[in-house]
Amino acid sequence: MALVSYRTRVNAPIEILWQHLLEKVETPEKFIPAVTRSEILGRPGPNTVDRLMYLDDGT
């Protein structure tokens, strides 16, 4: 499996970055085409989200 990484500077307040990261965690289907839906199972801590992601089987 290939691994690609990169870095970039982001000029935004930490609150905005956190908001966008949470959106990606809570609604991955908006960002990952193979995800058909997701469910938040719980929030066991202030910075923890338990979730299920359902993937398209490719057919």
C-alpha distance matrix in Angstrom:
0.0 3.8 6.5 9.9 13.2 16.8 20.2 23.3 26.8 28.1 31.8 32.6 34.4 32.5 34.0 32.5 29.0 29.4 30.7 27.7 25.2 27.3 27.3 23.5 23.6 26.6 25.7 22.0 22.8 24.3 21.0 18.2 19.1 17.7 20.0 23.4 25.3 25.3 27.9 28.9 30.0 31.6 31.9 32.5 32.9 33.6 30.0 28.2 27.4 26.5 25.1 23.8 21.5 21.9 19.2 20.1 19.4 18.8 22.1
3.8 0.0 3.8 6.6 10.1 13.6 17.2 20.3 23.8 25.4 29.1 30.2 32.3 30.6 32.4 30.7 27.2 28.0 29.5 26.3 24.1 26.6 26.6 22.8 23.4 26.6 25.6 21.9 22.9 23.7 20.2 17.9 19.0 18.4 20.7 24.2 26.1 26.1 28.9 29.7 31.2 32.6 32.5 33.3 33.2 33.5 29.8 28.5 27.9 27.5 26.1 25.2 22.8 23.4 20.7 21.6 21.3 20.4 23.8
6.5 3.8 0.0 3.8 6.7 10.4 13.8 17.1 20.5 22.1 25.9 27.0 29.0 27.2 29.2 27.7 24.1 24.9 26.6 23.7 21.3 24.0 24.3 20.7 21.2 24.7 24.1 20.5 22.1 22.7 19.0 17.2 19.0 18.7 20.5 24.2 25.7 25.3 27.8 28.2 29.8 30.7 30.2 31.0 30.6 30.7 26.9 25.9 25.6 25.7 24.7 24.3 22.1 23.4 21.1 22.4 22.7 22.1 25.7
9.9 6.6 3.8 0.0 3.8 7.0 10.7 13.7 17.3 19.0 22.8 24.2 26.4 25.0 27.1 25.4 21.9 23.2 24.9 21.8 19.9 22.9 23.1 19.6 20.7 24.2 23.4 20.1 21.7 21.6 17.8 16.7 18.6 19.1 20.9 24.5 25.9 25.6 28.3 28.5 30.5 31.2 30.5 31.5 30.8 30.4 26.6 26.1 25.9 26.4 25.4 25.3 23.0 24.4 22.1 23.4 24.2 23.2 26.9
13.2 10.1 6.7 3.8 0.0 3.8 7.1 10.4 13.9 15.7 19.5 21.0 23.2 21.8 24.2 22.6 19.1 20.6 22.6 19.7 17.8 21.1 21.6 18.4 19.6 23.2 22.9 19.8 21.9 21.5 17.7 17.3 19.8 20.6 21.8 25.5 26.4 25.8 28.2 28.0 30.0 30.3 29.1 30.1 29.0 28.2 24.4 24.4 24.6 25.6 25.1 25.5 23.5 25.4 23.6 25.2 26.4 25.7 29.4
16.8 13.6 10.4 7.0 3.8 0.0 3.8 6.9 10.5 12.7 16.4 18.3 20.8 19.9 22.5 20.8 17.5 19.6 21.6 18.7 17.4 21.0 21.5 18.7 20.3 23.8 23.5 20.8 23.0 21.9 18.2 18.6 21.1 22.6 23.6 27.1 27.9 27.3 29.6 29.2 31.5 31.5 30.1 31.2 29.7 28.5 24.8 25.3 25.7 27.2 26.7 27.5 25.5 27.5 25.9 27.4 28.9 28.1 31.8
20.2 17.2 13.8 10.7 7.1 3.8 0.0 3.8 7.0 9.5 13.1 15.2 17.6 16.9 19.8 18.4 15.1 17.5 19.8 17.3 16.2 20.0 20.7 18.5 20.2 23.6 23.6 21.5 23.9 22.5 19.1 20.1 22.9 24.6 25.2 28.6 29.0 28.0 30.1 29.3 31.6 31.2 29.4 30.4 28.6 27.0 23.4 24.5 25.3 27.2 27.1 28.3 26.7 29.0 27.8 29.5 31.4 30.8 34.4
23.3 20.3 17.1 13.7 10.4 6.9 3.8 0.0 3.8 6.4 9.7 12.3 15.1 15.1 18.0 16.3 13.5 16.4 18.4 16.0 15.7 19.5 20.0 18.3 20.5 23.6 23.5 21.8 24.1 22.1 19.0 20.6 23.4 25.6 26.0 29.2 29.4 28.6 30.6 29.7 32.3 31.8 29.8 31.2 29.1 27.1 23.7 25.2 25.9 28.2 28.0 29.4 27.8 30.1 29.0 30.7 32.9 32.1 35.7
26.8 23.8 20.5 17.3 13.9 10.5 7.0 3.8 0.0 3.8 6.5 9.4 12.2 12.6 15.8 14.4 12.0 15.2 17.4 15.6 15.7 19.3 20.1 19.1 21.2 24.1 24.3 23.1 25.6 23.4 20.7 22.8 25.7 28.0 28.0 31.0 30.9 29.8 31.5 30.3 32.9 32.0 29.7 31.1 28.6 26.3 23.2 25.2 26.2 28.9 29.0 30.8 29.4 32.0 31.3 33.1 35.5 34.9 38.4
28.1 25.4 22.1 19.0 15.7 12.7 9.5 6.4 3.8 0.0 3.8 5.9 9.0 9.8 12.5 10.8 8.8 12.3 14.1 12.5 13.2 16.6 17.2 16.7 19.1 21.6 21.8 21.1 23.6 21.2 18.8 21.4 24.4 26.9 26.5 29.2 28.8 27.8 29.3 28.0 30.8 29.8 27.5 29.1 26.7 24.1 21.2 23.4 24.2 27.1 27.2 29.1 27.9 30.5 30.1 31.9 34.6 34.2 37.6
31.8 29.1 25.9 22.8 19.5 16.4 13.1 9.7 6.5 3.8 0.0 3.8 7.1 9.2 11.8 10.2 9.6 13.1 14.5 13.7 15.0 18.1 18.6 18.8 21.2 23.3 23.7 23.5 25.9 23.2 21.3 24.2 27.1 29.8 29.2 31.7 31.0 29.9 31.2 29.7 32.6 31.4 28.9 30.6 27.9 24.9 22.5 25.0 26.0 29.2 29.4 31.6 30.4 33.1 32.9 34.8 37.6 37.2 40.5
32.6 30.2 27.0 24.2 21.0 18.3 15.2 12.3 9.4 5.9 3.8 0.0 3.8 6.4 8.3 6.6 6.8 10.2 11.3 11.0 12.8 15.4 16.0 16.8 19.1 20.7 21.4 21.7 24.2 21.5 20.1 23.3 26.3 28.9 27.8 30.0 29.0 27.7 28.7 27.1 29.9 28.6 26.0 27.9 25.2 22.0 19.9 22.6 23.5 26.9 27.1 29.5 28.7 31.5 31.7 33.6 36.7 36.6 39.8
34.4 32.3 29.0 26.4 23.2 20.8 17.6 15.1 12.2 9.0 7.1 3.8 0.0 3.8 5.4 5.5 6.6 8.8 10.2 11.2 12.7 14.6 15.8 17.2 18.9 20.3 21.5 22.3 25.1 22.6 21.6 24.7 27.9 30.3 28.8 30.9 29.4 27.7 28.2 26.1 28.8 27.0 24.1 25.8 22.9 19.5 17.9 20.9 22.2 25.8 26.5 29.2 28.9 31.9 32.5 34.8 37.9 38.1 41.3
32.5 30.6 27.2 25.0 21.8 19.9 16.9 15.1 12.6 9.8 9.2 6.4 3.8 0.0 3.8 5.4 5.0 6.1 8.5 9.9 10.4 12.2 14.2 15.4 16.4 18.1 19.8 20.5 23.6 21.6 20.5 23.3 26.7 28.7 27.0 29.3 27.6 25.6 25.8 23.5 25.9 23.9 21.0 22.4 19.4 16.1 14.3 17.4 19.0 22.6 23.6 26.5 26.4 29.7 30.5 33.0 36.0 36.6 39.9
34.0 32.4 29.2 27.1 24.2 22.5 19.8 18.0 15.8 12.5 11.8 8.3 5.4 3.8 0.0 3.8 5.5 5.1 6.2 8.7 9.9 10.6 12.4 14.4 15.4 16.2 18.1 19.5 22.4 20.4 19.9 23.0 26.3 28.3 26.2 28.0 26.0 24.0 23.9 21.5 24.0 22.0 19.1 20.9 18.1 14.6 13.4 16.5 17.6 21.3 22.3 25.3 25.4 28.6 29.8 32.3 35.5 36.2 39.3
32.5 30.7 27.7 25.4 22.6 20.8 18.4 16.3 14.4 10.8 10.2 6.6 5.5 5.4 3.8 0.0 3.8 5.4 5.0 6.3 8.7 9.9 10.6 12.6 14.4 15.3 16.4 17.6 20.2 17.7 17.2 20.5 23.6 26.0 24.2 25.9 24.3 22.7 23.2 21.3 24.2 22.8 20.3 22.6 20.2 16.9 15.3 17.8 18.3 21.8 22.0 24.7 24.2 27.2 28.0 30.2 33.5 33.9 36.9
29.0 27.2 24.1 21.9 19.1 17.5 15.1 13.5 12.0 8.8 9.6 6.8 6.6 5.0 5.5 3.8 0.0 3.8 5.4 5.2 6.2 8.7 9.9 10.8 12.5 14.2 15.4 15.9 18.8 16.7 15.5 18.4 21.8 23.9 22.3 24.5 23.2 21.4 22.2 20.4 23.2 21.9 19.4 21.5 19.1 16.2 13.8 16.1 16.7 20.0 20.4 22.9 22.3 25.4 26.0 28.3 31.4 31.8 35.0
29.4 28.0 24.9 23.2 20.6 19.6 17.5 16.4 15.2 12.3 13.1 10.2 8.8 6.1 5.1 5.4 3.8 0.0 3.8 5.4 5.1 6.1 8.6 9.9 10.5 12.0 14.0 14.9 18.2 16.7 15.9 18.5 22.0 23.7 21.6 23.7 21.8 19.6 19.8 17.5 20.0 18.4 15.8 17.8 15.4 12.4 10.2 12.6 13.4 17.0 17.7 20.6 20.6 23.9 25.0 27.6 30.7 31.6 34.8
30.7 29.5 26.6 24.9 22.6 21.6 19.8 18.4 17.4 14.1 14.5 11.3 10.2 8.5 6.2 5.0 5.4 3.8 0.0 3.8 5.5 5.2 6.3 8.8 10.0 10.4 12.0 13.6 16.4 14.6 14.5 17.6 20.8 22.7 20.4 22.0 19.9 18.0 18.3 16.3 19.3 17.9 15.7 18.4 16.5 13.5 11.9 13.8 13.7 17.1 17.2 19.9 19.8 22.8 24.0 26.5 29.8 30.6 33.6
27.7 26.3 23.7 21.8 19.7 18.7 17.3 16.0 15.6 12.5 13.7 11.0 11.2 9.9 8.7 6.3 5.2 5.4 3.8 0.0 3.8 5.4 5.0 6.3 8.7 9.8 10.4 11.3 13.9 11.8 11.2 14.4 17.6 19.7 17.9 19.7 18.3 16.8 17.8 16.5 19.7 19.1 17.3 20.0 18.5 16.0 13.7 15.0 14.4 17.3 16.9 19.0 18.2 21.0 21.7 23.9 27.2 27.7 30.7
25.2 24.1 21.3 19.9 17.8 17.4 16.2 15.7 15.7 13.2 15.0 12.8 12.7 10.4 9.9 8.7 6.2 5.1 5.5 3.8 0.0 3.8 5.4 5.1 6.3 8.6 10.0 10.2 13.5 12.3 11.1 13.5 17.1 18.6 16.7 19.0 17.4 15.5 16.4 14.8 17.7 17.0 15.1 17.5 16.0 14.0 11.1 12.0 11.7 14.5 14.4 16.7 16.2 19.3 20.1 22.7 25.8 26.5 29.7
27.3 26.6 24.0 22.9 21.1 21.0 20.0 19.5 19.3 16.6 18.1 15.4 14.6 12.2 10.6 9.9 8.7 6.1 5.2 5.4 3.8 0.0 3.8 5.4 5.0 5.9 8.3 9.7 13.0 12.2 12.1 14.4 17.7 19.0 16.3 18.1 15.9 13.5 13.7 11.7 14.6 13.7 12.0 14.8 13.6 11.7 9.4 10.0 9.1 12.1 12.1 14.8 14.9 18.1 19.6 22.4 25.6 26.7 29.7
27.3 26.6 24.3 23.1 21.6 21.5 20.7 20.0 20.1 17.2 18.6 16.0 15.8 14.2 12.4 10.6 9.9 8.6 6.3 5.0 5.4 3.8 0.0 3.8 5.4 5.1 5.8 7.7 10.3 8.9 9.5 12.2 15.2 16.9 14.3 15.7 13.7 12.1 13.0 11.9 15.4 15.3 14.3 17.5 16.8 15.0 13.0 13.2 11.5 13.8 12.8 14.8 14.1 16.8 18.1 20.4 23.8 24.7 27.5
23.5 22.8 20.7 19.6 18.4 18.7 18.5 18.3 19.1 16.7 18.8 16.8 17.2 15.4 14.4 12.6 10.8 9.9 8.8 6.3 5.1 5.4 3.8 0.0 3.8 5.6 5.4 5.1 8.4 7.5 6.8 9.1 12.4 14.0 11.8 13.9 12.5 11.1 12.7 12.2 15.6 15.9 15.3 18.1 17.7 16.4 13.7 13.3 11.5 13.3 11.8 13.3 12.0 14.7 15.4 17.9 21.1 21.9 24.9
23.6 23.4 21.2 20.7 19.6 20.3 20.2 20.5 21.2 19.1 21.2 19.1 18.9 16.4 15.4 14.4 12.5 10.5 10.0 8.7 6.3 5.0 5.4 3.8 0.0 3.8 5.7 5.7 9.4 10.0 9.5 10.7 14.0 14.6 11.9 14.0 12.0 9.5 10.4 9.3 12.2 12.5 11.9 14.6 14.5 13.8 11.1 10.0 7.8 9.5 8.4 10.5 10.1 13.4 14.8 17.8 20.8 22.2 25.2
26.6 26.6 24.7 24.2 23.2 23.8 23.6 23.6 24.1 21.6 23.3 20.7 20.3 18.1 16.2 15.3 14.2 12.0 10.4 9.8 8.6 5.9 5.1 5.6 3.8 0.0 3.8 6.2 8.9 9.5 10.5 11.9 14.7 15.3 12.0 13.1 10.3 7.8 8.0 7.0 10.5 11.0 11.0 14.3 14.7 14.0 12.2 11.0 8.1 9.5 7.9 10.0 9.9 12.9 15.0 17.8 21.0 22.6 25.3
25.7 25.6 24.1 23.4 22.9 23.5 23.6 23.5 24.3 21.8 23.7 21.4 21.5 19.8 18.1 16.4 15.4 14.0 12.0 10.4 10.0 8.3 5.8 5.4 5.7 3.8 0.0 3.8 5.5 5.9 7.7 9.2 11.5 12.5 9.4 10.2 8.0 6.8 8.6 9.2 12.9 14.1 14.6 18.0 18.5 17.8 15.9 14.6 11.6 12.4 9.9 10.7 9.3 11.5 13.0 15.2 18.7 20.0 22.5
22.0 21.9 20.5 20.1 19.8 20.8 21.5 21.8 23.1 21.1 23.5 21.7 22.3 20.5 19.5 17.6 15.9 14.9 13.6 11.3 10.2 9.7 7.7 5.1 5.7 6.2 3.8 0.0 3.8 5.3 5.3 5.8 8.6 9.4 6.8 8.8 7.8 7.1 9.9 10.9 14.2 15.7 16.3 19.2 19.7 19.3 16.8 15.3 12.5 12.8 10.1 10.1 7.8 9.9 10.5 12.9 16.2 17.2 20.1
22.8 22.9 22.1 21.7 21.9 23.0 23.9 24.1 25.6 23.6 25.9 24.2 25.1 23.6 22.4 20.2 18.8 18.2 16.4 13.9 13.5 13.0 10.3 8.4 9.4 8.9 5.5 3.8 0.0 3.8 5.4 5.3 6.3 7.5 4.8 5.9 5.8 7.1 10.6 12.6 15.9 18.0 19.1 22.1 23.0 22.7 20.4 18.8 15.7 15.6 12.3 11.3 8.4 8.9 9.1 10.5 14.2 14.8 17.4
24.3 23.7 22.7 21.6 21.5 21.9 22.5 22.1 23.4 21.2 23.2 21.5 22.6 21.6 20.4 17.7 16.7 16.7 14.6 11.8 12.3 12.2 8.9 7.5 10.0 9.5 5.9 5.3 3.8 0.0 3.8 6.2 7.3 9.9 8.3 9.2 9.2 10.3 13.3 14.8 18.3 19.9 20.4 23.7 24.0 23.1 20.8 19.8 17.1 17.8 14.9 14.6 11.9 12.8 12.7 13.6 17.3 17.4 19.8
21.0 20.2 19.0 17.8 17.7 18.2 19.1 19.0 20.7 18.8 21.3 20.1 21.6 20.5 19.9 17.2 15.5 15.9 14.5 11.2 11.1 12.1 9.5 6.8 9.5 10.5 7.7 5.3 5.4 3.8 0.0 3.8 6.4 9.1 8.4 10.6 11.2 11.8 15.0 16.1 19.5 20.9 21.0 23.9 24.0 23.1 20.3 19.4 17.1 17.9 15.3 15.1 12.2 13.4 12.6 13.8 17.1 16.9 19.8
18.2 17.9 17.2 16.7 17.3 18.6 20.1 20.6 22.8 21.4 24.2 23.3 24.7 23.3 23.0 20.5 18.4 18.5 17.6 14.4 13.5 14.4 12.2 9.1 10.7 11.9 9.2 5.8 5.3 6.2 3.8 0.0 3.8 5.6 5.7 8.7 10.1 11.1 14.6 16.2 19.2 21.1 21.7 24.3 24.8 24.4 21.5 20.0 17.6 17.5 14.7 13.7 10.3 10.9 9.4 10.6 13.6 13.4 16.6
19.1 19.0 19.0 18.6 19.8 21.1 22.9 23.4 25.7 24.4 27.1 26.3 27.9 26.7 26.3 23.6 21.8 22.0 20.8 17.6 17.1 17.7 15.2 12.4 14.0 14.7 11.5 8.6 6.3 7.3 6.4 3.8 0.0 3.8 5.5 7.5 10.1 12.3 16.0 18.3 21.2 23.5 24.5 27.3 28.1 27.8 25.0 23.4 20.7 20.3 17.0 15.4 11.7 11.0 8.8 8.5 11.5 10.7 13.6
17.7 18.4 18.7 19.1 20.6 22.6 24.6 25.6 28.0 26.9 29.8 28.9 30.3 28.7 28.3 26.0 23.9 23.7 22.7 19.7 18.6 19.0 16.9 14.0 14.6 15.3 12.5 9.4 7.5 9.9 9.1 5.6 3.8 0.0 3.8 6.2 9.2 11.3 15.0 17.6 19.9 22.6 24.0 26.4 27.7 27.9 25.2 23.1 20.2 19.1 15.7 13.4 9.6 8.3 5.3 5.2 8.0 8.0 11.2
20.0 20.7 20.5 20.9 21.8 23.6 25.2 26.0 28.0 26.5 29.2 27.8 28.8 27.0 26.2 24.2 22.3 21.6 20.4 17.9 16.7 16.3 14.3 11.8 11.9 12.0 9.4 6.8 4.8 8.3 8.4 5.7 5.5 3.8 0.0 3.8 5.7 7.4 11.2 13.8 16.3 19.0 20.6 23.2 24.5 24.9 22.4 20.2 17.0 15.9 12.4 10.1 6.4 5.6 4.4 6.1 9.5 10.7 13.4
23.4 24.2 24.2 24.5 25.5 27.1 28.6 29.2 31.0 29.2 31.7 30.0 30.9 29.3 28.0 25.9 24.5 23.7 22.0 19.7 19.0 18.1 15.7 13.9 14.0 13.1 10.2 8.8 5.9 9.2 10.6 8.7 7.5 6.2 3.8 0.0 3.8 7.2 10.7 14.0 16.4 19.4 21.5 24.3 26.0 26.3 24.3 22.0 18.5 17.2 13.5 10.9 7.7 5.6 5.5 5.9 9.6 10.9 12.7
25.3 26.1 25.7 25.9 26.4 27.9 29.0 29.4 30.9 28.8 31.0 29.0 29.4 27.6 26.0 24.3 23.2 21.8 19.9 18.3 17.4 15.9 13.7 12.5 12.0 10.3 8.0 7.8 5.8 9.2 11.2 10.1 10.1 9.2 5.7 3.8 0.0 3.8 7.1 10.4 13.0 16.0 18.1 21.1 22.9 23.3 21.6 19.2 15.6 14.3 10.6 8.5 6.1 5.4 7.4 9.1 12.5 14.4 16.2
25.3 26.1 25.3 25.6 25.8 27.3 28.0 28.6 29.8 27.8 29.9 27.7 27.7 25.6 24.0 22.7 21.4 19.6 18.0 16.8 15.5 13.5 12.1 11.1 9.5 7.8 6.8 7.1 7.1 10.3 11.8 11.1 12.3 11.3 7.4 7.2 3.8 0.0 3.8 6.8 9.4 12.3 14.4 17.3 19.2 19.8 18.2 15.6 11.9 10.6 6.9 5.4 4.4 5.9 8.9 11.6 14.7 17.0 19.1
27.9 28.9 27.8 28.3 28.2 29.6 30.1 30.6 31.5 29.3 31.2 28.7 28.2 25.8 23.9 23.2 22.2 19.8 18.3 17.8 16.4 13.7 13.0 12.7 10.4 8.0 8.6 9.9 10.6 13.3 15.0 14.6 16.0 15.0 11.2 10.7 7.1 3.8 0.0 3.8 6.0 9.1 11.7 14.6 16.8 17.8 16.8 14.1 10.2 8.6 5.4 5.1 6.6 8.6 12.1 14.9 17.7 20.3 22.2
28.9 29.7 28.2 28.5 28.0 29.2 29.3 29.7 30.3 28.0 29.7 27.1 26.1 23.5 21.5 21.3 20.4 17.5 16.3 16.5 14.8 11.7 11.9 12.2 9.3 7.0 9.2 10.9 12.6 14.8 16.1 16.2 18.3 17.6 13.8 14.0 10.4 6.8 3.8 0.0 3.8 5.7 7.9 11.1 13.2 14.1 13.4 10.8 7.0 6.0 4.4 6.6 8.9 11.7 15.0 18.2 20.9 23.5 25.6
30.0 31.2 29.8 30.5 30.0 31.5 31.6 32.3 32.9 30.8 32.6 29.9 28.8 25.9 24.0 24.2 23.2 20.0 19.3 19.7 17.7 14.6 15.4 15.6 12.2 10.5 12.9 14.2 15.9 18.3 19.5 19.2 21.2 19.9 16.3 16.4 13.0 9.4 6.0 3.8 0.0 3.8 7.2 9.4 12.4 14.2 14.1 10.9 7.6 5.3 5.1 7.1 10.5 13.1 16.6 19.9 22.1 25.1 27.2
31.6 32.6 30.7 31.2 30.3 31.5 31.2 31.8 32.0 29.8 31.4 28.6 27.0 23.9 22.0 22.8 21.9 18.4 17.9 19.1 17.0 13.7 15.3 15.9 12.5 11.0 14.1 15.7 18.0 19.9 20.9 21.1 23.5 22.6 19.0 19.4 16.0 12.3 9.1 5.7 3.8 0.0 3.8 6.0 9.0 10.9 11.4 8.5 6.1 5.2 7.2 10.2 13.4 16.4 19.7 23.1 25.4 28.3 30.5
31.9 32.5 30.2 30.5 29.1 30.1 29.4 29.8 29.7 27.5 28.9 26.0 24.1 21.0 19.1 20.3 19.4 15.8 15.7 17.3 15.1 12.0 14.3 15.3 11.9 11.0 14.6 16.3 19.1 20.4 21.0 21.7 24.5 24.0 20.6 21.5 18.1 14.4 11.7 7.9 7.2 3.8 0.0 3.8 5.5 7.1 7.9 5.7 4.7 6.1 9.0 12.5 15.4 18.8 21.8 25.3 27.7 30.3 32.8
32.5 33.3 31.0 31.5 30.1 31.2 30.4 31.2 31.1 29.1 30.6 27.9 25.8 22.4 20.9 22.6 21.5 17.8 18.4 20.0 17.5 14.8 17.5 18.1 14.6 14.3 18.0 19.2 22.1 23.7 23.9 24.3 27.3 26.4 23.2 24.3 21.1 17.3 14.6 11.1 9.4 6.0 3.8 0.0 3.8 7.1 8.3 6.0 6.8 7.5 11.1 14.5 17.6 21.0 24.0 27.6 29.7 32.4 35.0
32.9 33.2 30.6 30.8 29.0 29.7 28.6 29.1 28.6 26.7 27.9 25.2 22.9 19.4 18.1 20.2 19.1 15.4 16.5 18.5 16.0 13.6 16.8 17.7 14.5 14.7 18.5 19.7 23.0 24.0 24.0 24.8 28.1 27.7 24.5 26.0 22.9 19.2 16.8 13.2 12.4 9.0 5.5 3.8 0.0 3.8 5.5 5.0 7.5 9.7 13.2 16.9 19.6 23.2 25.8 29.4 31.7 34.2 37.0
33.6 33.5 30.7 30.4 28.2 28.5 27.0 27.1 26.3 24.1 24.9 22.0 19.5 16.1 14.6 16.9 16.2 12.4 13.5 16.0 14.0 11.7 15.0 16.4 13.8 14.0 17.8 19.3 22.7 23.1 23.1 24.4 27.8 27.9 24.9 26.3 23.3 19.8 17.8 14.1 14.2 10.9 7.1 7.1 3.8 0.0 3.8 5.8 8.4 11.6 14.6 18.4 20.6 24.2 26.7 30.2 32.8 34.9 37.8
30.0 29.8 26.9 26.6 24.4 24.8 23.4 23.7 23.2 21.2 22.5 19.9 17.9 14.3 13.4 15.3 13.8 10.2 11.9 13.7 11.1 9.4 13.0 13.7 11.1 12.2 15.9 16.8 20.4 20.8 20.3 21.5 25.0 25.2 22.4 24.3 21.6 18.2 16.8 13.4 14.1 11.4 7.9 8.3 5.5 3.8 0.0 3.8 6.9 10.4 13.1 16.7 18.5 22.3 24.4 27.8 30.4 32.3 35.4
28.2 28.5 25.9 26.1 24.4 25.3 24.5 25.2 25.2 23.4 25.0 22.6 20.9 17.4 16.5 17.8 16.1 12.6 13.8 15.0 12.0 10.0 13.2 13.3 10.0 11.0 14.6 15.3 18.8 19.8 19.4 20.0 23.4 23.1 20.2 22.0 19.2 15.6 14.1 10.8 10.9 8.5 5.7 6.0 5.0 5.8 3.8 0.0 3.8 6.7 9.8 13.4 15.6 19.3 21.6 25.2 27.5 29.8 32.7
27.4 27.9 25.6 25.9 24.6 25.7 25.3 25.9 26.2 24.2 26.0 23.5 22.2 19.0 17.6 18.3 16.7 13.4 13.7 14.4 11.7 9.1 11.5 11.5 7.8 8.1 11.6 12.5 15.7 17.1 17.1 17.6 20.7 20.2 17.0 18.5 15.6 11.9 10.2 7.0 7.6 6.1 4.7 6.8 7.5 8.4 6.9 3.8 0.0 3.8 6.3 10.0 12.2 15.9 18.4 22.0 24.4 26.8 29.6
26.5 27.5 25.7 26.4 25.6 27.2 27.2 28.2 28.9 27.1 29.2 26.9 25.8 22.6 21.3 21.8 20.0 17.0 17.1 17.3 14.5 12.1 13.8 13.3 9.5 9.5 12.4 12.8 15.6 17.8 17.9 17.5 20.3 19.1 15.9 17.2 14.3 10.6 8.6 6.0 5.3 5.2 6.1 7.5 9.7 11.6 10.4 6.7 3.8 0.0 3.8 7.2 10.2 13.7 16.5 20.1 22.2 24.9 27.6
25.1 26.1 24.7 25.4 25.1 26.7 27.1 28.0 29.0 27.2 29.4 27.1 26.5 23.6 22.3 22.0 20.4 17.7 17.2 16.9 14.4 12.1 12.8 11.8 8.4 7.9 9.9 10.1 12.3 14.9 15.3 14.7 17.0 15.7 12.4 13.5 10.6 6.9 5.4 4.4 5.1 7.2 9.0 11.1 13.2 14.6 13.1 9.8 6.3 3.8 0.0 3.8 6.6 10.0 12.9 16.5 18.8 21.5 24.0
23.8 25.2 24.3 25.3 25.5 27.5 28.3 29.4 30.8 29.1 31.6 29.5 29.2 26.5 25.3 24.7 22.9 20.6 19.9 19.0 16.7 14.8 14.8 13.3 10.5 10.0 10.7 10.1 11.3 14.6 15.1 13.7 15.4 13.4 10.1 10.9 8.5 5.4 5.1 6.6 7.1 10.2 12.5 14.5 16.9 18.4 16.7 13.4 10.0 7.2 3.8 0.0 3.8 6.6 9.8 13.3 15.4 18.3 20.6
21.5 22.8 22.1 23.0 23.5 25.5 26.7 27.8 29.4 27.9 30.4 28.7 28.9 26.4 25.4 24.2 22.3 20.6 19.8 18.2 16.2 14.9 14.1 12.0 10.1 9.9 9.3 7.8 8.4 11.9 12.2 10.3 11.7 9.6 6.4 7.7 6.1 4.4 6.6 8.9 10.5 13.4 15.4 17.6 19.6 20.6 18.5 15.6 12.2 10.2 6.6 3.8 0.0 3.8 6.4 9.9 12.3 14.9 17.5
21.9 23.4 23.4 24.4 25.4 27.5 29.0 30.1 32.0 30.5 33.1 31.5 31.9 29.7 28.6 27.2 25.4 23.9 22.8 21.0 19.3 18.1 16.8 14.7 13.4 12.9 11.5 9.9 8.9 12.8 13.4 10.9 11.0 8.3 5.6 5.6 5.4 5.9 8.6 11.7 13.1 16.4 18.8 21.0 23.2 24.2 22.3 19.3 15.9 13.7 10.0 6.6 3.8 0.0 3.8 6.8 9.2 12.0 14.1
19.2 20.7 21.1 22.1 23.6 25.9 27.8 29.0 31.3 30.1 32.9 31.7 32.5 30.5 29.8 28.0 26.0 25.0 24.0 21.7 20.1 19.6 18.1 15.4 14.8 15.0 13.0 10.5 9.1 12.7 12.6 9.4 8.8 5.3 4.4 5.5 7.4 8.9 12.1 15.0 16.6 19.7 21.8 24.0 25.8 26.7 24.4 21.6 18.4 16.5 12.9 9.8 6.4 3.8 0.0 3.8 6.1 8.5 11.2
20.1 21.6 22.4 23.4 25.2 27.4 29.5 30.7 33.1 31.9 34.8 33.6 34.8 33.0 32.3 30.2 28.3 27.6 26.5 23.9 22.7 22.4 20.4 17.9 17.8 17.8 15.2 12.9 10.5 13.6 13.8 10.6 8.5 5.2 6.1 5.9 9.1 11.6 14.9 18.2 19.9 23.1 25.3 27.6 29.4 30.2 27.8 25.2 22.0 20.1 16.5 13.3 9.9 6.8 3.8 0.0 3.8 5.4 7.6
19.4 21.3 22.7 24.2 26.4 28.9 31.4 32.9 35.5 34.6 37.6 36.7 37.9 36.0 35.5 33.5 31.4 30.7 29.8 27.2 25.8 25.6 23.8 21.1 20.8 21.0 18.7 16.2 14.2 17.3 17.1 13.6 11.5 8.0 9.5 9.6 12.5 14.7 17.7 20.9 22.1 25.4 27.7 29.7 31.7 32.8 30.4 27.5 24.4 22.2 18.8 15.4 12.3 9.2 6.1 3.8 0.0 3.8 5.7
18.8 20.4 22.1 23.2 25.7 28.1 30.8 32.1 34.9 34.2 37.2 36.6 38.1 36.6 36.2 33.9 31.8 31.6 30.6 27.7 26.5 26.7 24.7 21.9 22.2 22.6 20.0 17.2 14.8 17.4 16.9 13.4 10.7 8.0 10.7 10.9 14.4 17.0 20.3 23.5 25.1 28.3 30.3 32.4 34.2 34.9 32.3 29.8 26.8 24.9 21.5 18.3 14.9 12.0 8.5 5.4 3.8 0.0 3.8
22.1 23.8 25.7 26.9 29.4 31.8 34.4 35.7 38.4 37.6 40.5 39.8 41.3 39.9 39.3 36.9 35.0 34.8 33.6 30.7 29.7 29.7 27.5 24.9 25.2 25.3 22.5 20.1 17.4 19.8 19.8 16.6 13.6 11.2 13.4 12.7 16.2 19.1 22.2 25.6 27.2 30.5 32.8 35.0 37.0 37.8 35.4 32.7 29.6 27.6 24.0 20.6 17.5 14.1 11.2 7.6 5.7 3.8 0.0
